[in-house]
Amino acid sequence: MEETCFIRPEPEDYREWPEEDLWELFSDLALRIGPADQAAFERCGLRWSRVAKPLGSLGALERDIQKLAAISGTENVRLRKKALVVFCADNGVVEEGVTQTGQEVTAVVTANFTRGESCSCLMAGVAGADVFPVDIGVACELGPLGDRFPLIDRKIRNGCGNFTKGPAMTRREALAAVLTGMDMARALKEAGYDIVAAGEMGIGNTTASSAVTAALLSADPEKTTGRGAGLSSEGLCRKIDAVKRGLLLNGPDPGDGLGTIRKVGGFDLAGLCGLCLGGAAYRIPVVLDGFISAAAAAAARALDRHVPEYLLASHVSAEPAGERLLRFLGLEPAIRAGFCLGEGSGALTLFPLLDMALEVYSRMRTFEEIQIEEYRPL
């Protein structure tokens, strides 16, 4: 079947906006966030209880369908159009020898997204999702780009700063990146998308995520920092040391999600944080991938406690703080499979599972219809 191109929803470009205008818009959008619809959640649960199968037998998938009902405000849940948003950016902390590869890899994989050749693009094809790669801070020159999934250029800077030497970005840069993520949620919602997977690509971003997690959870960096893409023991020691030095120098406040991202995060994390906030503001569910997206979601939760009500956890990361972050967010993963690929690949694996659960929820006959007594909770 011949592949076709289509018009891409794009977020507003905030790169030239004055900081005071960015802050005013951010404050206004934050007022849109409130609790999800608990009544729709309960109505969906009642429908599940009447479906002719053992109670709760689809486990986490039943709960996730209920969350989708609460987000949309109706028990008539639909997942017609699905999206994967991948924020691509580089992290200045790679100067500290915390990665196996250089920043040129971020540029190569970013270009691969546009041609549909990355792991997550191939998986998205199976999951029925469209891919939206966003250059929000890639440092190196991008090679030839494809038109399968055209690049959205919102590059704020060629990579954020090295947080062991100062804040990773200015407040204006952080606001622009977060608002880009928020407006991506708006653009997708207006284009008819029903659910969004959160993805990222950026060499060094597990180091930034480790620092953000340690700050927000007031945790020991040794407990939040892992090997990422396969660091040696010597490399892991350098990574932990960089996180410790960055936290000591910048002193992020655990109660300030935006400030923490600005000081020790990265542009990709800021975009993901905004996507989570935008999901809550525009009522579109966001599926977290692994450690990096969960760290960004934790920053969003620090900004508004209702944000986790609009998030689904696809799986639990193999990184040391993966489980702890999900507990902080109050989320339960649907999948435990040892994923650590990134790019939103884990989030994509949840889409077919949700489709299957929704097929049971929507089409299976009830106990009453087949004239069998309903199961009762013990």
N, C-alpha and C positions, 0 to 999 in steps of 0.2 A: 504493500500500500504506500503510495507516495506521501511523503511528509509535507505538511503545509505550514506556512508561517501565519501568525495572526498578530493583531495589534496588542501591544503589551501595556497593561496598566502601569503607570509610573507615579512615584511619589513627588510631592512638591520639592523644588530645589531650594534648600535653605542656606546654601553656602555663602551668599552675599548679604543675608539678613543681618541687621544690627543686633547686638546681643540683647538689648532691652526688648526688642520686638520678639525675639526668640523666647525670652523668658515669659513675656506676657502671653504668648500663644500656648506655651507649655502649661502655664498656670490655668488658663481657660480650659484646655483639654483635660487636665487632671480633674476638673469639676464634673466631667461627664461620667467618671468611673463610679459605679455603685455596686451593690450586691447583685448577683445573678438571681433569676426568678425561682425561688424555692417552691412555689406552687406548681410550676411546670415540672420541676424535679420530682415532686411527689406524684403528680399525675402519671409521669413516665414510669415511676416505680410501681404504681398500681397496675398499669398495663403489663409490665413484666410479670407481676404476680399472677396474672390471669392467663398468660401464655402456657400452652399445654406441655410443660416440661418441669423438671424439678426446680424448686425455688433457688434462685441465685446460682444456677449451674453453669452459667457463662462467666461467672466471677467478675473480674475487673472490667470486662467488656460491658456488662450490664450497667455498672456504675458510670462508665464513660459515656454510654448513651444517655443516661440520666443527666450527666453534666451538659451534654450537648443540648438537651431539652431546656435546661435551666438557662443556658447562654442565649439560645434563640427565642426563649419565651413561649415555646409551644412543645407539646409532647409529640407532635407530628414532625419528627426529626428527618431531615434530608441531607444527603451528602452528594450533591450533584457535581459540583466543580471543586477540585482540590488543587492547592498550590504548595510549592516548596520555595521559600525565600532563602537565599544563601548570601550572607553578608561577607564580603571578602576584604581583608585588611591585613596589614603587617604590624608587628610589634617591635618597638625599639629595643626591648630587653634581650633580643637575640644577640646583641653585642656581648652579653655576659656568658656566652657559650652554653646556653640552656637548651639547645636543639641539635638534632643530628644533621639537619639540612639548612640551607640558606634561604633567604627571602625570595630568591628567584623561583622557588617551587610554588609559592603563592600565586605568582603571575602565570605560571604554566597551567596550574589547575583552574584558575579563573578563566583563562582562555578556553580550556577544555569544556567548561560548563556551557559556553556559548555554542559549542559544536555538538553538545549532547553526548560527550564522550567520557564524562566522569562517572564514577561509581554511582553516585546518587542520581544522575540523569538517567542511567540505564534502569535503576530501580524505580524511578519515577514513572518511566514508561509502563512498567508492569502494574504499578499502583494507580495509574490513571491520573497522575498529577502533572501540572504545568510547572516549569522551573523558571525562577526569576533571580538570576545572579546580579548582585549589586556590588559594584566596586565602590566601597566606602572609605578605602584607605590603602590600596595596594601600593607597595613601594617601588617595585621594578616596572620597567616598560613591558606592556602586554604585547604578546605576539599577535599573529593573525587571528582575528575573531571570526566566529561563525554566526549564522543567522538562525540556527535551530532554536536557541534561547538567547535572544539579543541582550547584550549587557546594558544594565541601567547604571549610568555613570553619575555617581554622587560622591566622588573622591574628595574628601575634606583636606587631606594632606597625604604625602607619600609616606604613610606609616606614622604611627604615634611615637611619642618620645620614649626614651629608656627610663622607666620609673625608678631605677636605682640612682638616677641623677637628678630627678625632679618629677613633677606631675606628668603623666602620660599625655595630657592634652589640656588646653585652656577650657574655661567654662563655656565660652562661646562655641568651641569645637564640639564639646560634649553635648551641648543642647542641640546643635545642628544634627549630630549623629542620632541622638535619641528621637528627635522629631522626624527624621527620615524614616526610622523604623515605625513610629506611630502612624505616619501618613501612608506607609506601605500597607498597613492594615486597612486604612480607609479606602485606598485605591482598589484593593482586592475585594473588599466588601461591596463597593459600588459596581464592580465588574461582575458580581454575581457569584463570587467564590464563597463556599460554605465552611471551609476549614483550611488552616495554614500550618505547614510544617516549618519548624525553625532550623535553619542550617547556617553553617559558617565555614570559612576557609581562611586560615592565617597561621603561618609558621610562628610559633612562640605563644599562641593564644592559650595553651594550657597553663603556661607560667602566669599569665595575666589572670586567668580564671582562678588559679590557686591563691593568688594574692587577694583578689576580690572576695573569695570564699572565706579565707582566714580573717579578713577584716569584718565582713558582715556577720559571721558566726562567732566572732571573738575566739577563734580557734588557733591552735598551734600550727604554724606553717608546715611542720613536719607531718602533720596529720591531714593536711589538705593538698599536699604536693606529691604527684606521682611521676612515673617515668614517661608519660605522654606517649609519643610515637616510638618508644623503645630505647630510652636513654640508658647508658651504662650507669653503674653505681657512682662513678666519678662525676658523670654529668648530672645525676640526680642531686648530688651534694652541691654542685654549683647552682642548680635550680633552686633548691631550698634556701641557699645563702642569698641569692638574688631576691627572692620573695621577702625574706627577713629584712634585708637592707632597704628594700622599697617601702615596706610598711613602717619601718623606723623613721625613715626620712620624711615620708609624706603624711603619716599619722591620720589615715582615713577614719571617719566617724562611722561606727556600725549602724547608726540610725539614719545616715545620709546616703541613700543609694546612688544618687547622681554624683555626689562628691567622691564616693568610693570608685565609681567607674572612671571619673575624670582623673583621679590621682594614680590609680594602679591598674586600670583596665585597658581597653583598647577600643578602636573604632567599631570592630565587629561586635564586641560585647555591648557597646552602646546602642548599636542598631538593633540587636536582639532584645535588649532591655526595652527599647521603644516599641518593638513589635509586640512584646507581652503587654505593655501598657496600652497600645493601640487595640489589641484584642479585647481588653476590658472596656475601653472607651467606645469602641464601635461594635461590640458584641459579636465578635468572630472568634471561634476557638483556635487556640495556638497549641500545637503539639510540640513539646520539648523533645530534643534529641538526647544528648547526654550531658556530660559534666559542664561543658562550656555554656550551652543554652540554659542549664539549670542555674549556673552562677549568675548569668544575666537576669534570669527570672527572680533570683533572690534580691538583686538590686531593685528590680521593679516592685517586689513585695515591700521592700523598705520604704518605697515611695507611696504605696497604697496597699493596705492589707487585703483588699478585695481581689487583687490581681490573680492569685492562685485559683479563684473560682472559675476563671476563664482559660485555664491551662490543663492540658492532659500530659501525663508522663508516659512516653512510649516505652522506655526501658531504663534500667539503672546502669550507670556507667561503671566501667571497671576501675576508674580512678578512685583513689582512697576516700575522697569526700563525696562520692556520688550518692551513696545511700543517705548520708547525713544531710545533704542539700535537699533531697526529696522530703525528708522528714521535716526540715525547716519550712518547706513550702506546703506541707500537709498533703502531698501527692503520693499515690501508690502506682508503681510502674506496672504496665500490663505484660511486659516481656522481661524475662531474665535469660539472656543468651550470651553474655560476655562481649557485647558489641563495644568497639572503640574506634570505629572508622571515622566518624564525624561527617561533615557535609550535609547533615540532616538525614543521613541514611537510616538511622534507627527510627527516627520519627516517621519516615515513609513506610516502614514495615507495619506500623499500626493501622494505616489506611485500609488495607484489605481485610484486616481483622474487624475493624469497625463496620465495613461493608457487610461482612458475613453476619455479624451480630445484628445489624440493622435489618437484614433480610428476615431473620428469625422474629425480631421485634415487630416488624411491619406486616408480615405475611402469614405467620404461623397461626393456626386456629387456637381459640381459647378452650379451656376446660368446659365451659358452658356449651360451646358450639359442638364439641364432640361428646357431650353428655357424660362427662366423668367428673367426679367430685374433685374440687381444687385441693392442691397441697396446702397444708396449714403450717405456719411457723411453729416449731417446738418450743 
